[in-house]
Amino acid sequence: MKRSASSIGDRTYEEDGFVNCYVQSHYQDSIRSYLRKNPRAKKNDSTRFFQISLKNYYEEIIRFFFDGEVRPELALDLGCSVGRSTMTIAKYAKKVYGVDPSFAQIRVARRIAEQKKIAVTIGQSRFPYPKKGVLLEIPVEGKSENVEFVVGDDTTLSLIPFMFDAVCSLAVIDRVRDLRPFLRNVQKCMHPGSLLLLSTPFDWDRAYTPPKNWLGTGAYGLKKGKPEDALKELLYGFGFTFVREKNFLWPTLIDSRSHVIWSVYAGVFRLQ
Ligand SMILES: C[S@@+](CC[C@H](N)C(=O)[O-])C[C@H]1O[C@@H](n2cnc3c(N)ncnc32)[C@H](O)[C@@H]1O
């Protein structure tokens, strides 16, 4: 499928079942606690996703991002989906914008931020055979007075007329067609000294990124080898310096019959 430069209007992330899976992945910890106290609802957890007792990935990765750093005034979470990482950044930054091209995901992120509760259907299958599951309303914690959710993508960042002290983009770089314009757009909304966190499981998919742009394969004229190294080299070319890196486990609910735990690379960089 040929994609345009902007991801706004891309149907993939608009589907209800898809958004429902993201809410469950972002709020796995809150749902786990709820199910412990409500064993009848627990029987719908067919993949035992909510029995995995890992610390919340979003909380962990954002703590790593700001570890030892001056707290930012203004932060951006690019590709924020339903907003757990954005509301986590809100604990460190004075103000944070969560930006995502999906109208459905931003609508849900706003609702969660306003109401401090999630509505999720546990056990619902997305395809090919619809299965209903059980609808739960679960209270969640989060800081949202200083959060704003906006529909947009890297190509519309100039509409937010600020320079960000910190930019985070989790699992987005393997969902864009060409990393060069994406990084140029990100760099334009940062100032010297701003921090950038990029995370990715390097889950390349032809539907999003043509193989010629897969990091580690010689893409962008960079060395073949580890994609982490290619990513660093690419960022050096955009004026970033390396700060620190770490791998994280990212549990994601796929469907009523599957979940995936990704090993995600996370790198922190500073604009020179
Ligand atoms: C794999 S999901 C990751 C979502 C979230 N960051 C997380 O870690 O759970 C990729 C997200 O990137 C968004 N996205 C895709 N292309 C984008 C772009 N060019 N700029 C910003 N976000 C984009 C999608 O709408 C989707 O929400």
PDBQT file of the ligand as one rigid body, heavy atoms in Angstrom, charges set to zero:
ROOT
HETATM    1  C1  LIG A 301       3.077   0.947  17.479  1.00  0.00    +0.000 C 
HETATM    2  S1  LIG A 301       2.062   2.289  17.960  1.00  0.00    +0.000 S 
HETATM    3  C2  LIG A 301       2.837   2.841  19.461  1.00  0.00    +0.000 C 
HETATM    4  C3  LIG A 301       1.925   3.661  20.304  1.00  0.00    +0.000 C 
HETATM    5  C4  LIG A 301       2.475   4.166  21.641  1.00  0.00    +0.000 C 
HETATM    6  N1  LIG A 301       3.566   5.111  21.441  1.00  0.00    +0.000 N 
HETATM    7  C5  LIG A 301       2.930   3.026  22.497  1.00  0.00    +0.000 C 
HETATM    8  O1  LIG A 301       4.147   2.868  22.705  1.00  0.00    +0.000 OA
HETATM    9  O2  LIG A 301       2.076   2.278  22.995  1.00  0.00    +0.000 OA
HETATM   10  C6  LIG A 301       2.527   3.529  16.788  1.00  0.00    +0.000 C 
HETATM   11  C7  LIG A 301       1.760   4.836  16.962  1.00  0.00    +0.000 C 
HETATM   12  O3  LIG A 301       2.377   5.813  16.135  1.00  0.00    +0.000 OA
HETATM   13  C8  LIG A 301       1.375   6.591  15.523  1.00  0.00    +0.000 C 
HETATM   14  N2  LIG A 301       1.997   7.137  14.310  1.00  0.00    +0.000 N 
HETATM   15  C9  LIG A 301       2.126   6.563  13.103  1.00  0.00    +0.000 A 
HETATM   16  N3  LIG A 301       2.791   7.385  12.258  1.00  0.00    +0.000 NA
HETATM   17  C10 LIG A 301       3.085   8.509  12.959  1.00  0.00    +0.000 A 
HETATM   18  C11 LIG A 301       3.757   9.745  12.637  1.00  0.00    +0.000 A 
HETATM   19  N4  LIG A 301       4.238   9.973  11.404  1.00  0.00    +0.000 N 
HETATM   20  N5  LIG A 301       3.891  10.691  13.589  1.00  0.00    +0.000 NA
HETATM   21  C12 LIG A 301       3.384  10.459  14.836  1.00  0.00    +0.000 A 
HETATM   22  N6  LIG A 301       2.743   9.310  15.199  1.00  0.00    +0.000 NA
HETATM   23  C13 LIG A 301       2.602   8.355  14.269  1.00  0.00    +0.000 A 
HETATM   24  C14 LIG A 301       0.213   5.623  15.314  1.00  0.00    +0.000 C 
HETATM   25  O4  LIG A 301      -1.036   6.288  15.177  1.00  0.00    +0.000 OA
HETATM   26  C15 LIG A 301       0.293   4.778  16.575  1.00  0.00    +0.000 C 
HETATM   27  O5  LIG A 301      -0.501   5.289  17.615  1.00  0.00    +0.000 OA
ENDROOT
TORSDOF 0
